[in-house]
């Protein structure tokens, strides 16, 4: 595992300290979790963009939508 040095402003550090205290985590663990979530979010956004681009290139036809309408009834 690599060690990094990080500079953050005092107000953000105070928020991190408050959060780590409430969650009973070390600042290091808190920041690792935050970074992991940021990377996951970036990957999700990239997949959503890819999905949207695919639909813009090949939009669903009305017939495809209507074909599944009856299947959506959960009644």
N, CA, C and O atoms as a GROMACS GRO file, in nm:
protein
  300
    1UNK      N    1   0.085  -0.117   0.000
    1UNK     CA    2   0.000   0.000   0.000
    1UNK      C    3   0.089   0.123   0.000
    1UNK      O    4   0.191   0.127   0.069
    2UNK      N    5   0.052   0.223  -0.077
    2UNK     CA    6   0.126   0.348  -0.087
    2UNK      C    7   0.078   0.446   0.019
    2UNK      O    8  -0.038   0.443   0.060
    3UNK      N    9   0.167   0.531   0.063
    3UNK     CA   10   0.132   0.640   0.153
    3UNK      C   11   0.139   0.769   0.073
    3UNK      O   12   0.234   0.793  -0.002
    4UNK      N   13   0.036   0.853   0.089
    4UNK     CA   14   0.035   0.982   0.020
    4UNK      C   15   0.022   1.093   0.122
    4UNK      O   16  -0.022   1.072   0.235
    5UNK      N   17   0.061   1.212   0.081
    5UNK     CA   18   0.044   1.330   0.164
    5UNK      C   19  -0.065   1.413   0.099
    5UNK      O   20  -0.068   1.428  -0.023
    6UNK      N   21  -0.154   1.467   0.180
    6UNK     CA   22  -0.269   1.538   0.128
    6UNK      C   23  -0.284   1.671   0.200
    6UNK      O   24  -0.279   1.676   0.323
    7UNK      N   25  -0.302   1.778   0.126
    7UNK     CA   26  -0.328   1.909   0.186
    7UNK      C   27  -0.474   1.946   0.162
    7UNK      O   28  -0.521   1.945   0.048
    8UNK      N   29  -0.544   1.978   0.270
    8UNK     CA   30  -0.683   2.022   0.258
    8UNK      C   31  -0.704   2.142   0.349
    8UNK      O   32  -0.630   2.162   0.446
    9UNK      N   33  -0.805   2.222   0.317
    9UNK     CA   34  -0.827   2.341   0.399
    9UNK      C   35  -0.887   2.302   0.535
    9UNK      O   36  -0.942   2.193   0.552
   10UNK      N   37  -0.875   2.393   0.628
   10UNK     CA   38  -0.912   2.365   0.767
   10UNK      C   39  -1.059   2.329   0.784
   10UNK      O   40  -1.093   2.242   0.864
   11UNK      N   41  -1.147   2.395   0.709
   11UNK     CA   42  -1.290   2.368   0.725
   11UNK      C   43  -1.324   2.226   0.679
   11UNK      O   44  -1.407   2.158   0.740
   12UNK      N   45  -1.262   2.182   0.570
   12UNK     CA   46  -1.285   2.045   0.524
   12UNK      C   47  -1.227   1.944   0.622
   12UNK      O   48  -1.288   1.840   0.649
   13UNK      N   49  -1.110   1.974   0.676
   13UNK     CA   50  -1.049   1.886   0.776
   13UNK      C   51  -1.140   1.874   0.898
   13UNK      O   52  -1.154   1.765   0.953
   14UNK      N   53  -1.199   1.984   0.940
   14UNK     CA   54  -1.290   1.981   1.056
   14UNK      C   55  -1.410   1.892   1.027
   14UNK      O   56  -1.454   1.816   1.114
   15UNK      N   57  -1.463   1.900   0.905
   15UNK     CA   58  -1.576   1.814   0.868
   15UNK      C   59  -1.536   1.667   0.865
   15UNK      O   60  -1.611   1.580   0.909
   16UNK      N   61  -1.417   1.639   0.813
   16UNK     CA   62  -1.368   1.501   0.810
   16UNK      C   63  -1.349   1.449   0.952
   16UNK      O   64  -1.387   1.336   0.982
   17UNK      N   65  -1.292   1.531   1.038
   17UNK     CA   66  -1.272   1.489   1.177
   17UNK      C   67  -1.406   1.462   1.247
   17UNK      O   68  -1.418   1.367   1.324
   18UNK      N   69  -1.503   1.546   1.220
   18UNK     CA   70  -1.636   1.527   1.280
   18UNK      C   71  -1.698   1.397   1.228
   18UNK      O   72  -1.754   1.319   1.305
   19UNK      N   73  -1.688   1.374   1.098
   19UNK     CA   74  -1.745   1.253   1.039
   19UNK      C   75  -1.674   1.128   1.088
   19UNK      O   76  -1.740   1.029   1.120
   20UNK      N   77  -1.542   1.132   1.095
   20UNK     CA   78  -1.468   1.013   1.140
   20UNK      C   79  -1.497   0.981   1.286
   20UNK      O   80  -1.501   0.865   1.325
   21UNK      N   81  -1.516   1.084   1.364
   21UNK     CA   82  -1.551   1.063   1.504
   21UNK      C   83  -1.688   0.997   1.516
   21UNK      O   84  -1.706   0.901   1.591
   22UNK      N   85  -1.785   1.049   1.442
   22UNK     CA   86  -1.921   0.995   1.446
   22UNK      C   87  -1.926   0.852   1.393
   22UNK      O   88  -2.003   0.770   1.442
   23UNK      N   89  -1.845   0.823   1.292
   23UNK     CA   90  -1.846   0.690   1.230
   23UNK      C   91  -1.746   0.593   1.293
   23UNK      O   92  -1.738   0.476   1.256
   24UNK      N   93  -1.670   0.643   1.389
   24UNK     CA   94  -1.566   0.564   1.455
   24UNK      C   95  -1.470   0.503   1.353
   24UNK      O   96  -1.442   0.384   1.353
   25UNK      N   97  -1.421   0.591   1.265
   25UNK     CA   98  -1.325   0.553   1.162
   25UNK      C   99  -1.202   0.640   1.177
   25UNK      O  100  -1.206   0.748   1.235
   26UNK      N  101  -1.092   0.591   1.124
   26UNK     CA  102  -0.974   0.676   1.117
   26UNK      C  103  -0.990   0.770   0.996
   26UNK      O  104  -1.062   0.736   0.902
   27UNK      N  105  -0.925   0.886   0.999
   27UNK     CA  106  -0.931   0.973   0.882
   27UNK      C  107  -0.881   0.902   0.756
   27UNK      O  108  -0.935   0.923   0.647
   28UNK      N  109  -0.780   0.819   0.770
   28UNK     CA  110  -0.727   0.745   0.656
   28UNK      C  111  -0.832   0.653   0.596
   28UNK      O  112  -0.851   0.650   0.474
   29UNK      N  113  -0.902   0.576   0.681
   29UNK     CA  114  -1.007   0.487   0.631
   29UNK      C  115  -1.121   0.565   0.568
   29UNK      O  116  -1.174   0.526   0.464
   30UNK      N  117  -1.159   0.676   0.630
   30UNK     CA  118  -1.266   0.759   0.578
   30UNK      C  119  -1.232   0.809   0.438
   30UNK      O  120  -1.314   0.803   0.346
   31UNK      N  121  -1.109   0.857   0.422
   31UNK     CA  122  -1.066   0.912   0.292
   31UNK      C  123  -1.056   0.800   0.188
   31UNK      O  124  -1.090   0.821   0.072
   32UNK      N  125  -1.010   0.681   0.229
   32UNK     CA  126  -1.005   0.567   0.135
   32UNK      C  127  -1.145   0.533   0.084
   32UNK      O  128  -1.164   0.512  -0.035
   33UNK      N  129  -1.241   0.527   0.176
   33UNK     CA  130  -1.379   0.497   0.136
   33UNK      C  131  -1.432   0.605   0.043
   33UNK      O  132  -1.497   0.575  -0.058
   34UNK      N  133  -1.406   0.731   0.076
   34UNK     CA  134  -1.453   0.842  -0.008
   34UNK      C  135  -1.392   0.834  -0.148
   34UNK      O  136  -1.462   0.856  -0.247
   35UNK      N  137  -1.264   0.802  -0.157
   35UNK     CA  138  -1.200   0.790  -0.288
   35UNK      C  139  -1.254   0.670  -0.366
   35UNK      O  140  -1.274   0.680  -0.487
   36UNK      N  141  -1.276   0.558  -0.298
   36UNK     CA  142  -1.334   0.441  -0.366
   36UNK      C  143  -1.471   0.474  -0.423
   36UNK      O  144  -1.503   0.436  -0.535
   37UNK      N  145  -1.552   0.545  -0.344
   37UNK     CA  146  -1.685   0.582  -0.392
   37UNK      C  147  -1.677   0.680  -0.508
   37UNK      O  148  -1.758   0.673  -0.600
   38UNK      N  149  -1.582   0.772  -0.504
   38UNK     CA  150  -1.565   0.867  -0.614
   38UNK      C  151  -1.528   0.795  -0.743
   38UNK      O  152  -1.578   0.829  -0.850
   39UNK      N  153  -1.440   0.695  -0.733
   39UNK     CA  154  -1.401   0.617  -0.851
   39UNK      C  155  -1.521   0.538  -0.903
   39UNK      O  156  -1.544   0.533  -1.024
   40UNK      N  157  -1.597   0.476  -0.813
   40UNK     CA  158  -1.716   0.401  -0.855
   40UNK      C  159  -1.817   0.493  -0.923
   40UNK      O  160  -1.877   0.457  -1.024
   41UNK      N  161  -1.835   0.612  -0.867
   41UNK     CA  162  -1.929   0.708  -0.925
   41UNK      C  163  -1.883   0.750  -1.064
   41UNK      O  164  -1.964   0.763  -1.156
   42UNK      N  165  -1.753   0.770  -1.080
   42UNK     CA  166  -1.699   0.806  -1.211
   42UNK      C  167  -1.727   0.695  -1.312
   42UNK      O  168  -1.765   0.723  -1.426
   43UNK      N  169  -1.708   0.570  -1.271
   43UNK     CA  170  -1.734   0.457  -1.360
   43UNK      C  171  -1.883   0.448  -1.395
   43UNK      O  172  -1.918   0.419  -1.509
   44UNK      N  173  -1.969   0.472  -1.297
   44UNK     CA  174  -2.114   0.469  -1.321
   44UNK      C  175  -2.154   0.578  -1.420
   44UNK      O  176  -2.232   0.553  -1.512
   45UNK      N  177  -2.101   0.697  -1.401
   45UNK     CA  178  -2.133   0.808  -1.491
   45UNK      C  179  -2.086   0.776  -1.633
   45UNK      O  180  -2.157   0.804  -1.729
   46UNK      N  181  -1.968   0.717  -1.646
   46UNK     CA  182  -1.918   0.680  -1.779
   46UNK      C  183  -2.009   0.577  -1.845
   46UNK      O  184  -2.038   0.587  -1.964
   47UNK      N  185  -2.056   0.478  -1.768
   47UNK     CA  186  -2.147   0.377  -1.823
   47UNK      C  187  -2.281   0.439  -1.862
   47UNK      O  188  -2.339   0.402  -1.964
   48UNK      N  189  -2.331   0.533  -1.781
   48UNK     CA  190  -2.457   0.599  -1.813
   48UNK      C  191  -2.445   0.682  -1.940
   48UNK      O  192  -2.536   0.683  -2.023
   49UNK      N  193  -2.333   0.750  -1.957
   49UNK     CA  194  -2.310   0.827  -2.080
   49UNK      C  195  -2.303   0.735  -2.201
   49UNK      O  196  -2.360   0.764  -2.306
   50UNK      N  197  -2.234   0.624  -2.184
   50UNK     CA  198  -2.223   0.526  -2.293
   50UNK      C  199  -2.361   0.473  -2.331
   50UNK      O  200  -2.393   0.458  -2.449
   51UNK      N  201  -2.442   0.445  -2.231
   51UNK     CA  202  -2.578   0.396  -2.253
   51UNK      C  203  -2.661   0.501  -2.326
   51UNK      O  204  -2.731   0.469  -2.422
   52UNK      N  205  -2.653   0.626  -2.281
   52UNK     CA  206  -2.729   0.734  -2.344
   52UNK      C  207  -2.684   0.755  -2.489
   52UNK      O  208  -2.767   0.778  -2.577
   53UNK      N  209  -2.554   0.749  -2.513
   53UNK     CA  210  -2.503   0.765  -2.650
   53UNK      C  211  -2.554   0.653  -2.740
   53UNK      O  212  -2.589   0.677  -2.856
   54UNK      N  213  -2.557   0.532  -2.688
   54UNK     CA  214  -2.606   0.419  -2.768
   54UNK      C  215  -2.752   0.438  -2.804
   54UNK      O  216  -2.793   0.413  -2.918
   55UNK      N  217  -2.833   0.484  -2.707
   55UNK     CA  218  -2.975   0.507  -2.736
   55UNK      C  219  -2.994   0.625  -2.831
   55UNK      O  220  -3.089   0.626  -2.910
   56UNK      N  221  -2.906   0.725  -2.824
   56UNK     CA  222  -2.921   0.837  -2.917
   56UNK      C  223  -2.887   0.795  -3.060
   56UNK      O  224  -2.942   0.848  -3.156
   57UNK      N  225  -2.796   0.699  -3.073
   57UNK     CA  226  -2.760   0.648  -3.206
   57UNK      C  227  -2.863   0.549  -3.258
   57UNK      O  228  -2.888   0.541  -3.378
   58UNK      N  229  -2.923   0.473  -3.166
   58UNK     CA  230  -3.021   0.370  -3.202
   58UNK      C  231  -3.140   0.378  -3.107
   58UNK      O  232  -3.155   0.292  -3.020
   59UNK      N  233  -3.224   0.481  -3.122
   59UNK     CA  234  -3.336   0.496  -3.028
   59UNK      C  235  -3.436   0.381  -3.040
   59UNK      O  236  -3.449   0.316  -3.143
   60UNK      N  237  -3.506   0.359  -2.928
   60UNK     CA  238  -3.611   0.256  -2.930
   60UNK      C  239  -3.724   0.301  -3.021
   60UNK      O  240  -3.760   0.418  -3.026
   61UNK      N  241  -3.779   0.204  -3.090
   61UNK     CA  242  -3.895   0.232  -3.173
   61UNK      C  243  -4.019   0.218  -3.087
   61UNK      O  244  -4.018   0.147  -2.987
   62UNK      N  245  -4.126   0.287  -3.125
   62UNK     CA  246  -4.251   0.282  -3.050
   62UNK      C  247  -4.302   0.139  -3.038
   62UNK      O  248  -4.356   0.101  -2.934
   63UNK      N  249  -4.285   0.060  -3.142
   63UNK     CA  250  -4.331  -0.079  -3.138
   63UNK      C  251  -4.260  -0.158  -3.027
   63UNK      O  252  -4.320  -0.244  -2.963
   64UNK      N  253  -4.133  -0.130  -3.007
   64UNK     CA  254  -4.058  -0.200  -2.902
   64UNK      C  255  -4.111  -0.166  -2.763
   64UNK      O  256  -4.117  -0.252  -2.675
   65UNK      N  257  -4.148  -0.042  -2.745
   65UNK     CA  258  -4.201   0.002  -2.616
   65UNK      C  259  -4.339  -0.058  -2.592
   65UNK      O  260  -4.367  -0.110  -2.484
   66UNK      N  261  -4.424  -0.049  -2.692
   66UNK     CA  262  -4.562  -0.100  -2.679
   66UNK      C  263  -4.564  -0.250  -2.656
   66UNK      O  264  -4.653  -0.302  -2.587
   67UNK      N  265  -4.468  -0.320  -2.712
   67UNK     CA  266  -4.462  -0.466  -2.700
   67UNK      C  267  -4.450  -0.511  -2.554
   67UNK      O  268  -4.499  -0.618  -2.518
   68UNK      N  269  -4.388  -0.431  -2.470
   68UNK     CA  270  -4.365  -0.468  -2.331
   68UNK      C  271  -4.460  -0.402  -2.232
   68UNK      O  272  -4.452  -0.428  -2.113
   69UNK      N  273  -4.550  -0.316  -2.278
   69UNK     CA  274  -4.640  -0.246  -2.186
   69UNK      C  275  -4.727  -0.341  -2.106
   69UNK      O  276  -4.745  -0.320  -1.986
   70UNK      N  277  -4.781  -0.444  -2.168
   70UNK     CA  278  -4.865  -0.539  -2.095
   70UNK      C  279  -4.786  -0.616  -1.989
   70UNK      O  280  -4.841  -0.653  -1.886
   71UNK      N  281  -4.659  -0.638  -2.015
   71UNK     CA  282  -4.575  -0.711  -1.920
   71UNK      C  283  -4.547  -0.629  -1.794
   71UNK      O  284  -4.511  -0.686  -1.690
   72UNK      N  285  -4.562  -0.498  -1.800
   72UNK     CA  286  -4.531  -0.412  -1.687
   72UNK      C  287  -4.644  -0.405  -1.585
   72UNK      O  288  -4.625  -0.350  -1.476
   73UNK      N  289  -4.758  -0.460  -1.616
   73UNK     CA  290  -4.871  -0.456  -1.523
   73UNK      C  291  -4.847  -0.555  -1.410
   73UNK      O  292  -4.828  -0.674  -1.435
   74UNK      N  293  -4.847  -0.506  -1.287
   74UNK     CA  294  -4.817  -0.590  -1.171
   74UNK      C  295  -4.944  -0.626  -1.094
   74UNK      O  296  -4.939  -0.705  -1.000
   75UNK      N  297  -5.056  -0.569  -1.134
   75UNK     CA  298  -5.186  -0.578  -1.076
   75UNK      C  299  -5.216  -0.679  -0.979
   75UNK      O  300  -5.328  -0.686  -0.930
   0.00000   0.00000   0.00000
